Amino acid sequence: MDDMLAQLRAGRLAGATRIDLSCGLTEFPREVFDLVDSLEVLNLSGNALDTLPDDLHRLHRLRVLFCSDNRFTALPESIGRCRSLDIVGFKANRIRSVPAGALPASLRWLILTDNEIEALPDSLGDCARMQKLMLAGNRLRTLPDSMAKLERLELLRISANRFEALPGWLPALPRLSWLACAGNPFDTQAEDAAIAARSVPHVDWREIVLGEKLGEGASGVIHRATLGADSQPVAVKLFKGAITSDGWPHSEMAASIAAGAHPTLIAARSRIDGHPEGTEGLVMALVDPAFATLAGPPSLASCTRDVYAEEARWSTAVALRIACDIASAAQHLHARGIVHGDLYAHNILWHAQGGGRLGDFGAAWLTGALDAKQARAFQALEVRAFGCLLEELLQRCTDTPPQETVALKDRCLGADAAARPTFAEVLSVLQRHAPRP
């Protein structure tokens, strides 16, 4: 990164569309303005900045601005004058104030995770293009009612805040599909009860032998491992303990434990006790290595939709088998009072002969504090997320899917949440067409 700053100052980045500067900056480098006619992505994360220049709008082609892990205490109002901005990220600063003028109406993705924000301005409701809003780890007790106008909002993260109740208008947002809200006062009692319950066995750390790392996410690291005297092969997730874009790892553990066992769910089998550093962890079933991740996470361009490999193709039979398995897992979760919150292809493992397995409870939350009508309304959001998945699966079929499944997809994606089918209805349709395992 120091090399890029040197190149910038030497004038050797003419025509650059993206620059990444993470080198202890305490002041905005004015040489960036030499790129006013080309710069589209500016990443200033990991510095010591607390202000941006008032004339930032001179970067008239700027679409993406990242300033995470800096020292901002307020979202700079100069951002609001950048009329082409699509994406703004200020994760892990010290932001307490979000002025009304700091939000350009062009925004479709705003990241303010892990700050100290207590209130948001009504002007947030004027960001009509907003699709993705990341607010976990702040001090919010409510959201501005103006957000009820955000008809394009699809993903909302408000975990680890101070909500005593969820806004009543949330389920009415026509495109909202991925909601994370664990770790708030309305939800914490249910989380504590889930963790305290003996719904999964406790395993002593000394019974576990860690093997290779299988993967790493925002909340923790997953290892291959063996368990007990018979060296039973398992997977072990060790939590990092820090706030993530989805919320607290404690909330993920609570949902994983509450989920219980299901054949198409990658859930907790045991909770780990006695780690020498006090690290919390879970033992999970080791998924056959023949299973692969269905898709990659959303990109800057796709925003809320997963990115599939170019060669991702399958028969209708395979697509419907995967869809059936994931709908069955979601139905199981809803019956147990859990909303997954992140029902996405990138959280699904699949195999052409083995179907699909749903994992990653990082955004999951418990509906125990809601009445039955409220719970159904929020479960309907997840049905829309499933509709997105079903749409993606059907788009990549090498043969023509049954019309009834296409119509089901349309019902799941419907703007009226109350008219969407339940997962029981979804399964009844899919099982008429999906091959039996």
Buried (B, 14 or more C-beta within 10 A) or exposed (E): BEEBBEBBEEEEBEEBEEBBBBBEBEEBBEBBBBBEEBBBBBBBBBBEBBBBBEEBBEBEBBBBBBBBBBBBEBBBBBBBBBEBBBBBBBBBBEBBBBBEBBBBEBBBBBBBBBBEBBBBBEBBBBBBBBBBBBBBBBEBBBBBEBBBBBEBBBBBBBBBBBBEEBBEEBBBBBBBBBBBBBBBEBBBEBBEBBBEEEBBEEBEBEBBEEBEEBEEBBBBBBBBBBBEEEEEEBBBBBBBBEBBBBBBBBBBBBBBBBBBEBEBBBBBBBBBEEBEEEBBBBBBBBBEEEBEBBBEBBEEEEBBBBBBEEEBEBBBBBBBBBBBBBBBBBBBBBEBBBBBBBBBBBBBBBBEEBBBBBBBBBBBBBBBBBEEEBBBBBBBBBBBBBBBBBBBBBEBBEEEBBEEBEEBBEBBBBEEBEEBBBBEBBBEBBEEBBEEE
